[in-house]
Structures are given as structure tokens and as C-alpha cells.
Amino acid sequence: MKKEYYRIVVELESGEKVEFDGLEFEKEYTFETDTLCLNIDKKDFLEVNIKLNNKKDYIKTIAYKFVLCMKNYSKIIAPDSGRWFLRNTSLIDFWKSCKEFSSNIGDIKIPLFMFLRDDCYVGNAVGVIGQNKETKFKILEPESNRALNVHTGHIALEITKGDEHYPLHTAEYMEGIYYYNSSDNEKKAWMLVQREFSDMHRKRYKLEEQYSKNALEPMWCSWVDWDSKDINSKMLLENMEAGVELGIKNFIIDDGWYGNGLDSAYSVDMNIGDWEPDPQKIPDMKALVDKAHQLGAKPFIWCAPHAVAKNSKAYEKNYQYLLSDETGAPIMNEPQYYSYCFQCPESREIMADICVKLIEKWGFDGSKYDLFNWVPNIPCKNPNHKHDVSSMVEGLELTLKLIREKTSKIKPEHMVELKQNYGTVFNTQYGNLMRAGDSPFDLETNFQRTLHIQSYTPYALNDYQTFTENDTPENVACIIIKMLAAGVPAYGMNFAKLSSEVKEVIKYYNNLYSYNLESFKNSRIPLTPNYTAMFMNGTDTDYIFLLSQNEIAEFERDMLIFNGTYKEKLLLKNNGETSYFAITRNCSGKVVNKKTYDKELIEVEIPIGGSIQVLYEK
């Protein structure tokens, strides 16, 4: 087998480059040149320490070239925030279309490549363990020009931290190299490899997740089934009242509450940035929040604290703090509004104070911070304000940190939802939920995106799913089971259009979830490499979510098995030493059978969208 190795190239702001080539993954190294000292220590990962000897120079970029052996692979999971990775899982398409891509403030990617074997388990993985910075990814081999050149027998990848616009600008730098090469009998699903990679970050940088039991309750959002122009107090309160009855606790008042929303035509002017309710839609926001509390609901408010439209009062007031070119002219993003500059400390204070206002003025229980993914990847050169960090990505993290600090002083239990584009293991510490970006009516994309979040936090929020008049109670149950298999259930429908039978299903599963929340806060574990069966440890009972017709549910202790397969008969395998008592329920929770079994492998009738509860006889 050919040797796998890596190279490190350190580029300084003076223009000098220092290169170390032919480094082996299993070895430690110490190098000292006239320019710098480099130490590579083998710990949980390869720890790379760089220190400049010249006190007047700074590190601009660090490039890692990884050379791996070409093998037969079924898929690639490329560096991504988790929102777009499904587009490039085909190797052939990946070699052709992803020659160079980047991680930036609009989409912070996890810097890890994973190559899946034919059995769908990870064969090779390589990545860089370090803080969030602007990062470039290049595919060096195989080349794809007139033809795909695979004859070299190599895969060569390059990950570069920092660039000409956002230099690392430091004299000392520490990060790590993650390398995984499986044996033939080793079986790790990509989600578990990425979880290990993320846990190494969490351990190295002492990152702590912000657990909030209230935040993990079922969620509803006004975004999916309504045009933003139709957001109003009456509609919101009607759905909050109906949702509370169905076991939903948290309710997001989404985009458009302040005026023209992002779903309006480009010909319609926006006033985003002032963060006052549209009096035609919500004449008294404080009264709305108070009424929501009386109903038993916890209202969240949607906000994009960086967003400033030209028609807003904030545009003229805070003009000097916008992300701008060298003349001071603000840079418009694609949805046609502007952004405060995250590298500027005064801008960060403005954004944090906006978030404080939402709590102080109206008493919201939570906030959904959105649209950072629309910030243009263009360096701010505004001559009217100063920058205190060299990275826009770092500036975003400091913004979220400041928002968290300021809002927590006012309301410590305030809940925060972030989106995976600007998530990753670092920014989970500033929120309580990480949402899988927009995927209504696309159940499989929602599932896969939520699983990607599960690799670094169990507090993964499904994008708001909706149901139509064509969905049967069994359909609805299977959709909810798929959400529970990946994270927190979340809905975006108008409850008024649902039948009583469908409402029974929603209520049953939401109540089951909330009652067992101490279990559902735990990480999900794939039982198969293609995620057709998922497992979750519980306090007294474990859980299996069957999502494919061909899976066997194996157990040896008390277990609750959900049938999301659209098949009425499932195979159960008893690995325990005694017989077991089983209770079978349909999709609305009604008991349809009770029976004792003792066989090792049996086929059992379980209603579609229903479940079977296995209880070992004591």
C-alpha cells in the first residue's frame, strides 16, 4: 500500500513561505528554522504548534496538504455546515464541481473530509482541528481537466486557514490534524466520525453546550404555511392556543412581524433593521406576548440583528457601522439589505442591544437569530470605523457571545435558536438549539441535515415540518418518528386545516416526547451506516427508530421501538436471557395488543406509525 502523508506550508505577512513536506501521520516532529519553530505532538490528534522567531512578522496563512491512497468509495462527506453537503456526496461529481470552495461567515464549514467505503462506513477521514477562521479547501488530485486523471492513485486535498483578506495575523498558532484510516473490520458511520472530530474540538477548547430543558420542547413556527404579509396577532394566538393543546410549548413569531418580509418580491422595499412591530399586523406586541403566556405558550421572536434596509431609520443612524467598501459605501447583499460589520466592536454592541430590546420591551422567552448566511463574503474596508479582529468569522462568534452575555443578564433562561450555516461546535455555546436549514416538504433532506447537526450536538432542531390535507394519520406519525430519530420535533403548519385524527397523532407523540425529555436530550446513534435505524439511550428504557422496511430491531433490555417503515410487520430479535412482555400501540397511542414473547427472532404486527414497548419480565 502506498504511503499516506501530509505537508504544512506557513506563509508570513512579509511574503516568506516555510514548507515541511513528507510528514507521516504516525510520527512526532520538531523543526527549527531561522524563521520559526514547529512542533508536532501525537496526542488524541496531531497537535501542531508554530511559533515565529521574528517578532515583527505575523503568520498570514497555514496550508495543509493531505495525500491519501485512492480506493473504491461509495460516497464523500465533504467539509460543510451541514446544509448543502448532500449535493456533492457522489465522488465523480465532487471531483468535477468542487475543485475549490471556502468556509466563510455565510457558511461556516466543518473542516473534515470523510470517504465512505462500499459498505457505507468511513474508510478514510482527514481534517483540521482549530478555531473557526476563513478557510479554503482545494482538491489537488485527481485532476479533472480534459479528462479525470485518476492514474496517480492518490487523493490530494488542501485545507488553508486564513487568506489575503482575513489573515491569521498572529506570531503563535496551535491547531491539530485529525486522521482516521479504518481497518476492514472497523465500522464507524460518518456521523460518529464527525462526532469524534467535534468532541476533540470541545475538549481542546473547553467548549460547553448550553442545555435548556425548555428549549428542547416541541416547536412551532409561523414561517411555512403563511406569507409574511399574513402574520398577525389573531393568526398567531389561534395557532398558539391550538398548539398548546397538541403538546407544543415553544412558538416562533417569524419573519415579517416588523413589516415586509423576505418572501416579498424584490420590487417591494423592506424596512428591516428598526425592529418594531408592524401596527397593522401586531398592534400591541406586549399584549400578544402576555396572552401567549396565559395560554401556556413560550413565544420566540425572529430577528436578524445585523440586517439594515435602506428604508429603515437605523440605516441613517448607524450608517458608519455598516459593512462597506473603501469609500464608505455600504455593500448590499443578495436579499437587498445591508449588514453591520462584525469586525467592529461598536457594531457588535448595536447588534447585541437590539437583542436585549426584544426581551426588555416585550418579554419574549426566546429568540431565533437568522440570516447571517446572507452576509456577503466581501472584506469590510469602511474608513469610518475600526476593526479589532482580522476575521469576519471570529467577529460573528464575538457577536453571538456578546448577545448571549447581555441577554442572559436580563433573562438567564432566555432560549436561543441558531441555524447550522453559522453553527458548528464553537457557536453551539451561544445557543440552545441548532436548526437544520429550510427543508419543508422534503423529509429526507430535513432528516439528513438534522443528522449532520447531531454529529456535534444532540440539541438539533428539525426544520419546521408541515402536513397537508392528503396526509393520513399514519403518514403524519411516520414523519414525526423520523423527526424524533434526529432531534427536536418542530412544526410549521396551520392547525386549523388538520383533521381531528391527525391532531390526535401530533398530540400523542408530542406528549410522549415531552414526558421522556430526559431521554430525548441524548445523542442519537446510527444502527446502520445509511441511517435506516437509529438508537437512543434512555434513563429506564432505550429507543429504536425503524425507518426502513428491511431492518431488524435487536434488544436485550426494556425498549420502545417506533415503526416509521410504512410496513405493518417487523422483525424483532430478543438478545436477552428471558422472555418479554410487549405492548403494541397504533399511531395515536391506542393499545392494540398485549402479549408475552420468548422466541429469539419473530415477526410482529405493528401498525404503521405505531410502536411496540418491550418490557422484560422481572
SULMO-V307094 format. One line per field, one symbol per residue. psi: psi as a letter, one per 30 degrees, with the letter a starting at -180 (. if undefined). A space follows every 50 residues. Layout:
psi: ???
This chain:
psi: klkkllkkjjklfffkkkkjlgkkfglllkkklfelkkkjkjbfljkjkk kkfjffllkelkkkkkjlkklklelkjlklffegfffhfkeeeeeefhek llkaffjjkjikkkkklfgglkekkkakjllklkkkkkjekkkjcfljjg ffglkkkkkkklafeileilfkkkalkkkkjllegkjkleeeefeeeeee eeeeghkklikjeefglkkkkgeegkkffgkleeeeeeeeeeeefggkek kkjakfffbkafgllffkklgkffhkkjffeifjeeeeeeeeeefgljkl kkkiffkjlfflefeeegefgljlaffgkkjkleghllklkffkeeeeee eeeeeeeeeeefhkflkjklgffgkkikkkgjffllkflfkeeeeeeeee eeeeeeefeejegkkkklkfehclfefffglfkkkjljhkgieeeeeeee eeefffkfhkkkljllllffkleeeeeeeeeeefffbkkklhljfffkle eeeeeeeeeeeeeeehffefflkkkkflfghfklkkklefklkkjkflfg lkjklglkkjkkjgfgkfklkkjjglflllkkkklafggkkfkklklfle klkkkkkkgalkjkjkk.
